[in-house]
Amino acid sequence: MNNREQYKRIVYFFSTLIIVALLTLEFAFTWYTAYSDVIALPFYRRGNWVLVLIYAVLFLIILKASGGYKVGYLKRGDMLYSQILSLGFVNAITYFQISLIGRHLMPVKPLLWMTLIDLVLLICWAVLSNRFYFWLYPPRRLIIVYGSQSAAQLVMKMSERVDKYMICESISIEAGLDRIKQEMRRFEGVIICDIAGAERNDLVKYCFETSTRAYIAPKISDIILRGAEDIRLFDSPLLLCRNYGLTFEQRLAKRTFDICASLMGLILLSPVMLVCALAVKCYDGGSILYAQTRLTKDGKPFRVLKFRSMIADAEKDGKPRLAGEDDDRITPVGKFLRKCRLDELPQLINILKGEMSVVGPRPERPELTEEYCRDMPEFRYRLKVKAGLTGYAQVTGVYDTVPFDKLKMDLMYIEHYSMLMDLRIILMTIKTMILPGNTNEKRHILPARDAHKTDREQQ
């Protein structure tokens, strides 16, 4: 296994090369047989080559943004979804590109046939490449070293991917480092979860020394350090944590994207929003929109807009409380809107006004923020950027992911922000709207409610 590990990137490269080459050849055939000779001013040979190359590069970029090239990393269904979504985007863009070149809307039938053949190629490639990958890289035999019972939640989640991880044994940190190191030699990797700083450092160094793969449940400080820069001015290594969120250039690019995306979204989704508004109004005759005070960057309050999904006066007692998946205050119409995330669409107006961003930590209510901060003061760290319509925690987590894990995911987004990451989250959001995932409750995974306390105690 260790000898094969060095070839994993090569496996990724050639598997991606194969599918991109197949789909590009399919496009080239469609272009030459259906479009190149019927446009007003046909290209010369090199012009056709450039158009085919643009298709390949565009597909590769969107495939990378959606994560669909990672054979063996995502579940087969998730990988296939990412690829199909990427293909749909690329073929739609290509059709409008061809129509622009032809100076009128070109026949769409050849491109539809091409897309159908592409889907067959994608399905065959996904099945064969996954089988080859897992033949080459079978599940790793792992041992988990834990410091608290909250590690059980992580074990249950990782056990859902038996195609990648085989957790064979667990051992408490109380067993002693010598005994733990002796046990670790019997396995291909180790999971380190909820262990105090000094002991964890010792184990991490031992893993590095023995070339043992280590999966580490990160603490808040770990996530902040991952966003640090190297300082090379002295002969002593330094790490610089700027700790002010996004740079000016990132904020400018993000705001430009927010304006364009919210305007386009309001125009294209106006029919959907009209249907949602009529459904809410016709059900009980109450108000269509619901405005609620939330917090955005630097803790600034604003009024977030949503399609009303609950009965009127759902909080007439004045006490804020989180809505559960089976909350009896949610109307039948609201349940559908929430399931498909359609109740969030009016927030495009908040984005256009500059109160929110397309991607960012989901805005919380001031009362709930104060409640969370009493148990975990680090919860305010997520307010270093604007609140978002969707976010990394929303597409990576599930409906009932605990706030502490959501905080970690939000900080990962802030510390590793890029426009490519925003694009990936948007593509994953579309999947979440179409195929909502199971909750931890349905998967029978109990929440680790005191994980934030353990994390703080073990820094």
Secondary structure, DSSP 8 states (H G I E B T S, - for coil): -HHHHTTHHHHHHHHHHHHHHHHHHHHHHHIIIIITTTSSS---HHHHHHHHHHHHHHHHHHHHHHTTT-TTTS-HHHHHHHHHHHHHHHHHHHHHHHHHHHTS---SHHHHHHHHHHHHHHHHHHHHHHHHHHHHS--EEEEEEESSTTHHHHHHHHTT-TTTEEEEEEEEGGG-HHHHHHHHTTSSEEEEES--HHHHHHHHHHHHHTT-EEEE---HHHHHHHT-EEE-SSSS-EEE---SSS-HHHHHHHHHHHHHHHHHHHHHTHHHHHHHHHHHHHHHS--SEEEEEEE-GGG-EEEEEEE--B-TTTTTTS------TT-TTB-HHHHHHHHTTGGGTTHHHHHHTTS-EEES-----HHHHHHHHHH-GGGGGGGGS--EEE-HHHHHS-TT--HHHHHHHHHHHHHT--HHHHHHHHHHHHHHHHS----TTTTT----TTHHHHHHHT-
